Every structure is written in structure tokens, then in C-alpha cells.
Amino acid sequence: MVCLFSDDPSVAIPKGFLTKRNEIVMTGDYLTIATKARGKESWFLGAITDENARIAEMALNFLTKGEKYKTIVYENTKDADWQKNPIAYKIRMIVVTNKSKINLNMAPAGGTAISFEPIQ
């Protein structure tokens, strides 16, 4: 399990770090939430799905126009399964802009977590 909210400063998102600016995508089968860090250009995205595996394409048009972001993606591996292999995940880094789209790879009952940090 990857803990994203904590009082520990070494984890991805410290408690009290988020603003009220959120982008939410919800269907009957999965949920995606993106939220902006308070006072910064950093963003965080989380997605979860039901018992069905899926790849959901997400437009990143909520990011600031003209900025490039270092993006760290925590996602399920191809062999992840909520019953047989529940903690199988991989971490990858990519560079994106507000014109980018990203595939959210989610195993059955799995999810994805992403952090976006502007590149100076």
C-alpha cells in the first residue's frame, strides 16, 4: 500500500497541503480526483476502480498552460489482482504539459496515484 497523506514529511502529500481546487471525474465504475497543492503549482491525482481492470485516458488540461511537469506515476502492474497479488505496483516518471493525456492503468479493484511537480 502506498500512503499518500501523512504527518511524515517524507511521504508524497503532507496533511493540510491541498487546496479546494479539485478536478473530479466519476463514473459508476471508477473515480479520479486531481487536486492542487496550496500555494504551489504542484498537483496530485488519484484514481480507483471497481472489480474490473481498466485503462482510463485522462486529459491533463487542469495543469497550468505553458508549464512542464515532472510526473511520478504509481500504478498497478499487469499481474496485479486484488485477491492474488494486491500490492503489485510500479513507479515511473514522465514529463507532461496541460496538452498531454495519460493512461491510468488500473488492475481489478486497483488504482493509480500521480504527483505533478513543475519543472523550473
C-alpha positions in Angstrom: 0.0 0.0 0.0 1.3 3.5 -0.9 0.4 6.1 1.8 -0.1 9.5 0.2 -1.5 11.5 3.1 0.6 11.6 6.3 2.2 13.7 9.0 5.5 12.3 7.9 7.3 14.9 5.7 8.9 12.1 3.6 5.6 10.9 2.1 4.1 12.3 -1.1 1.4 14.5 0.3 1.6 16.1 3.8 -1.7 16.6 5.6 -3.1 20.1 5.1 -1.2 20.6 1.9 -4.1 20.7 -0.5 -6.4 23.5 -1.8 -10.1 23.5 -2.5 -9.3 23.5 -6.3 -10.1 20.0 -7.4 -10.9 18.2 -10.7 -13.2 15.2 -10.3 -14.1 12.5 -12.9 -16.6 9.9 -11.6 -18.5 7.2 -13.4 -20.4 4.3 -12.0 -17.2 2.2 -12.2 -14.3 4.3 -11.3 -13.3 7.6 -9.7 -10.5 10.0 -10.5 -9.7 13.1 -8.4 -7.0 15.7 -9.1 -6.2 18.4 -6.5 -3.8 21.3 -6.5 -1.3 22.0 -3.7 -2.0 25.0 -1.5 0.2 28.0 -2.7 2.1 25.9 -5.2 1.8 24.7 -8.8 2.0 21.0 -7.7 -0.9 18.7 -8.4 -1.8 15.2 -7.2 -4.1 12.7 -8.9 -5.7 9.6 -7.5 -7.9 7.0 -9.3 -9.6 3.8 -8.2 -11.7 1.3 -10.0 -14.2 -1.4 -9.2 -13.6 -5.1 -9.6 -12.9 -4.7 -13.3 -9.5 -3.8 -14.7 -9.4 -0.8 -16.9 -7.3 1.7 -18.7 -8.8 5.2 -18.5 -7.4 8.1 -20.5 -7.1 11.3 -18.6 -6.6 14.7 -20.2 -4.2 16.9 -18.1 -5.8 20.2 -19.1 -6.1 21.2 -15.5 -2.4 21.8 -15.4 -1.1 25.4 -15.9 -0.8 26.3 -19.5 2.9 26.6 -20.7 4.3 24.7 -17.7 6.2 21.4 -17.9 5.7 19.0 -15.1 7.8 16.1 -13.7 5.2 13.4 -13.1 5.7 10.4 -10.9 3.1 7.7 -11.6 2.4 4.9 -9.1 0.3 2.2 -10.9 -0.7 -1.4 -10.8 1.4 -3.9 -12.7 -0.1 -6.2 -15.3 -0.2 -9.1 -12.8 -1.8 -7.1 -10.0 -5.0 -8.6 -8.7 -7.0 -7.7 -5.6 -7.2 -11.3 -4.5 -4.0 -12.9 -5.7 -1.4 -10.1 -5.9 -2.8 -6.9 -4.2 0.4 -4.9 -3.7 1.9 -5.3 -7.2 2.8 -1.8 -8.5 5.4 0.0 -10.4 6.7 3.6 -10.4 7.6 5.6 -13.5 8.5 9.2 -14.3 7.4 11.2 -17.3 7.3 14.8 -18.3 3.9 16.3 -19.2 2.1 19.6 -20.1 -1.5 20.7 -19.9 -1.9 19.4 -23.5 -0.8 15.8 -22.5 -3.0 12.8 -21.9 -2.1 9.9 -19.6 -3.4 6.4 -19.4 -4.4 5.3 -15.9 -3.7 1.6 -15.7 -5.8 0.1 -13.0 -6.0 -3.6 -12.0 -9.2 -5.1 -10.7 -10.1 -3.1 -7.5 -6.9 -1.2 -8.1 -5.9 2.3 -8.8 -3.2 4.9 -9.7 -1.6 7.8 -7.8 0.3 10.6 -9.6 2.2 13.6 -8.4 2.9 16.6 -10.7 5.8 19.0 -9.9 6.6 22.0 -12.2 10.0 21.9 -13.8 11.9 25.1 -13.2 
